[in-house]
């Protein structure tokens, strides 16, 4: 077939290109600009080359917050993914229970992030918060504003509460798309419930789970608002994850150069992890 | 070996999905459930397998009441319209899966899987995963899984419906061979009359949850007990017209076309069913009774031509061998074979064919 050549089509691409330029490319380039220069204000800049990148890569402060970030992300993925699948498996498949469960599940997802942080802050306060007060009344020495373990526990619990629903909804959609004939065939074979889960449900959910893990990885790796409102990164720097640390550096200390370099490194880590993970998960799919 | 349904009925809420059904299937037979979508074929099969319980009635297998017995204990296998295989298993493991669960030794498994794979032309792809196979090969794998264990009852629920035309033809021809020399009862659900005729065996025509007729496939086709059964077993649909008989003369109510009949029934009004292939665009052998038609639609299917035409109030289909291109609105003569007319009484029960 002969393709017709029509360069006018480019005009249709221009609006998107302009939009992306304004909301992504131009801000990103500003950051790149800062990352290689020293900024003195009054538009006075001095070229610094890769100095800020070296400084960040070698800084113990960055290593520490990066370590905290990976630990946090790993823990919440480890909890949310299995928990989300488990809840999805127990959800009703037909009847009035379906919309009820779906609406209840979506509720946490609809709450603005800073509200989640504020809610949990009040909820967990050791003197007047329901959670904090109850734990102390039960004999636990709980104070998330002063004890590192408690701060982590509260942050993780908050994130699990806020985001497990997303995994549940995605897994539920994946489960619902499995044709009933698969379950019947397994029943005829006499397969156990566990075999049905591992041999049919998990493989069939692979694609939605890949998306769920990617989304949860990116979101939790970039988490800012909720821990900022809940703990402010404290006690000390105990819950200062990458983005919180970054904001401290950029706006608190006004170290624009190192902060810009850190942003770019941060960005490349997210990109790299997502790419490696996605490539690994989809390797088998592409063969077919 | 026999499978018997005794007064089996299935209701879900207020809806009756299967009306009280009695059916006896003998061993080493292929039994076809023929009916349109929602006729109750799948429900009936699931009841036969034990995947679903009847609301009332009993299922007997080998003179044993198996109503409510779990499907795992029944030695049944089933093939579905969708290609159902374990997505993460290789073809070999898929075929072997029913044997593994029952604890067949690995040597025997290897031998049996090899044999059935050869039968289904899967020998070269035993190490592949289902999603690397074509639709036809996926369905062959599912068929192999059903055949590898020596089931007493093999159920096939429209197994060819999701395949494209070529693959369907190919697999359709192999199917009867697959079930030869097997000590089992085969039940095969389909919406296509041609599939039933090709497979032979016995056919039950179904409509709206009722078995209309059950008997040898050719008998069911040639001697439909009622208009409904004839319509289920005719594709394209049978042409129906009201007629009047007086003496040895019959005529359509809608026009004055007349023909002689040897029917020994009293004078009055009847209905006649004419299969599309008994109306042709050319005079041929016994196709001699002329009828004028105005072309509504003309379609060519393979080497056959379907012409939908009107004559007065009649809206009919004719099926002729060969390719005939007609334009919409063309006036033409068509020829009918009166020997093949099927006569029904006012209650739509069969009186006679020919």
Interface residues (C-beta under 8 A of the other chain):
Chain A: X179 X181 X182 X184 X185 X187 X188 X189 X190 X191 X199 X200 X203 X204 X284 X285 X287 X288
Chain B: X46 X49 X51 X71 X72 X76 X77 X78 X80 X81 X82 X84 X86 X87 X88 X89 X97 X98 X101 X102 X129 X131 X132
